[in-house]
Amino acid sequence: MALLANILVALIAIFHIYFLVLEMFLWDKPQGLKTFGHTLEAASASKTLAMNQGLYNGFLAAGLLWGLSLGDAGGSIKIFFLDCVLIAGIFGGLTASRKILFVQALPAAVALGLIVLAS
């Protein structure tokens, strides 16, 4: 169970690194425009905000990877950062796009459940 939890935590961290790249570097590029469904004009106007959002996603990934790097001692760190991912996912799902609930919040909730079951 712990191995499965750690694999899911690693995947969530990788997704957040991908979100960082999309939001910080590809926001107003074809891939970013397609992913987020923005026009070039809207993306250009919100680029600075997206870069800030991407940076936060990078911090979430770093925290999850930090927790993983500590092995068994990193449980509380993984839980804290997964809580952050879950809360951000719920907020994003309620305010921006319901898709965020499934892409961000649900995997974090499953990983949290697996960590609790493995304890």
N, C-alpha and C positions, 0 to 999 in steps of 0.2 A: 504494500500500500504506500509506504514511504517513497519507494522508487517511482511509482506512478505519479505521486504528488510532485516530486521533484522534476519529473519530465514535463508535467503541465506547467509548473512555475517557470521552467526554462523556456517553454514555448511562449508563454505570456510575455516574458522578458524580450524574446526575439520579436514578437509582434509590436511591442512598444518601441523597440529600436527602429522597426519599419515605419511606425507612425512618426517617429522623430524625423526620419529621412523624408517622408512624404510631406510633412508640415513645414520643415525647415528649409528643404532644398528643392522640392518638386511641386510645391503648392500652386505655382503659376505656370507650370510646365504641363505638357499634354497628359502625362500619367496622373498628376495631381488634379488637374481639371476633370478628368474622367472619373477618378476615384470619388471626388467630393461633389461632382455635378455642378461646379461653378463655371461661370463665364470668365474669360480672361480679365474683364473689367472688375468683376467682383473679387476675383482672386488677387488682383493687383492692389485693390483698395484694402484688403484684409491681410496682406502678406505679413506685416509686422506682428499682428495678433497671432497668426498661425505659427510663426517662428517661435513665439513665446510658448504657445501650447505644445509645440514639438519638443522644446527644451524640457518642459515638465514631464512629458512622456519619457524622455531620456533619463530623468531622475528616477522615475518609477522603475525603469529597466535596470538601472544601476543598483537600486536598492534590492530588487529581486535577485540579481546576480551576486550581490554581496551576501545576502542570506544563504544562497546556495553554496557559495564558496566556504562558508563556515561549517558546512556539514550539519551534524546534529545540533550544534550550538547555535545555528542560524534560524531555528524555528520561529522564535518571536519576531525576528526581523522580517522573515517571509510573511508572517501573519500580518504585521503592521503594513507592509507595502501592498499586500493583496487587499487589505481593507481599503487602502487608498485607491487602488485600481477599481475595486467594487463600487465605492462611493462615487468616484469620477464617472464610472460607467452608468450608474443609475442616474446621476445628474445629467449626463450627456444624453441618455436615452429619453429623459423627460423634457429636455430643453432643446435639443438639436435634432436628433434622429433616433427613432426606435431601434434602428439597426445596431446602435451602440450597445444596447442592452444585451444583444446576442454575441457581439464581437468582443466586448470588453467585460461587461458585468458578469455574464453567465460563466465564462471560463474562470474568472476570479472566485466566484462563489463555489464552483466545483473544486477548485484547487484548495480553497479554505476547508471545505468539507473533508477532502482527502487527508489534509494535514491533521485535522482534528481526529479522524478515524485512525490515523497511523500513530497517534500519541498514546 
